[in-house]
Amino acid sequence: MPDISLTMIAVLCVAALAAGWIDAVVGGGGLLLLPVLLLGLPSHTPAAHALGTNKAVAIVGTTGAAVTYARKTPVDVRTAVRIGLAALAGSSAGAFFAAGMSTDVLKPVIMVVLLGVAAFVILRPAFGTAPATGPVTRRRILAAIGLAGLGIGFYDGLIGPGTGTFLVLALTAVLHLDLVSASATAKIVNCCTNAGALATFAWQGAVLWQLAALMAVFNLAGGTLGAHTALKQGSGFVRIVLLTVVFALVGNLAYEQWVA
C-alpha cells in the first residue's frame, strides 16, 4: 500500500464506487477515477502506476456490469467478443507507449477529448435514442472492429479515461445500437481492453495491488448498481448522465490545470 492517509484512501474508495456507477451507465468512469488517483497518490509516484492501478480497479467493476447487462438485455456476444479481441491487442500496444508518459500530458489530452464528446452528443440530440432499421452489414462489423477494437483499444492502453464512453458512441454510430444496448456491448469490449492493458502494466510492475484490491470492491458495487439503473431508466437517462459527467469533469480538470 502506498504511503497515503486513511482519509485519502476513503476518498479513493468513494471515487471507485462513483466511477463504477458512471462507467456502467455510460462509460468513462476512468475520467473520474484516474484524476483522483493522480491527485491522491504521492507526488513521486510514476504516472504509469496510476494508470495500471486504474486498470486493476476498473476491470472488476466492468466485469460486474457486463454480467448484469448480459442477464437483462439482448447482446450480440459473438460480435462483442470479436471487437473485444481486437481491442485487447490495441490496448496492449497502447500500454507499452504509456510507460514513459508524463502526468502533465494526461490532463490536457483528456479535456480535449471530453469536449469533442460533448459537442457530438449535443449536436445530435436524437443520437442513440432508438436503433436504426435494417441489418448490420459485414462492412459495419469490420468497421467496428477497426474503430472500436483496435483504435479505441489503443487509446485505452495509452491513456484510458473515456474509453467506455467512446465505445458507446462508436458502437451506436457504426452498429446502429441504442445507447443501452451499446452500453451493454461496450462492457464486454471494455473487459478485453482492460485485460490487455492490465497484463502489460502488471508485467511492467506498474500496479499497486493492495490499493487496487480495496478500491475494486467499491467499483464492483458501483458497476452492478449502475447497470441496473441504466436498464431501468433507458437511453434518455443515459444521454443526460453522459453530458452531466462530461461537463463536470472538464470543469474540474480545467481548474486543476490552470487555477489550482
Steps between C-alpha positions, in 0.01 A plus 500: 500500500643843410568750775169692498263602780188308604294801393640483148443123488135565590477763225648256248248232600205739463638609163524133396135447596384806303723413205357149487145639482591755233694246295211254501241763399688676221868409520784730593531417869875539461444869431414524870722229643829576323513872594423407863782244494739753345416744779480249785819302446832643627651756262801280426277216370553443124197569281514139374421376852182710508404365157573139597313522831206661321485197265514251786205673667297561184510143368312377807216753475479463122468123529223534758312743274547274196350203685204709617431630148533154344229366731252777423543619139574331165868528405671368187774329698676364189546848352592647839770237553644556151525873568635423845783283373610779266472742791715275717778515241461877464502566875808283553686704238380829648613402849859455377504863385343621826798403717693817419205740495511798737207582727507857364403369157197303614267773623498725190451199273205379707339847492522526121351155455217576742404819322486311172264245652275772644479687169406183312223403742354853515495541123327162460210511751334187359825304502452161662134542592392218268679248277500558127305257284668238285759226565857572598722429201834321506665828400358671809620219724851528353486877549402447864789256547742756357364811674360371829745211521846597382461879510323554831683203647833671428371819664388299803846358555671832434281728715179319596243749632191529282549165326156373599339822380682486166402135460134584560513782244685289241274197539188715483620674182649203318277210604174700535442410865300699752699638793401227746589216260822682409587531871443127547719413201764751604538332840603172335747681273627709790573186701738396221671840475546510877644148500751580225619822659506350851715208386754743357502726807531196730794371295663843542436494877280811474200385709448580869318174573399552865342836431339369181345202679336725759368747242380217274243389757335843486533519122321164463210620715472822297518316168226253589272777629568718193406222258169447680433875489569531125279201419216644703520863382581456129695689233374849585634472853834368372537803272435743788756326720753507215478877453494571875813293560686647205446865596565444870831331428610756242444774758686307769798421279519857371506631858780260595703582189481881497364626834605273785 
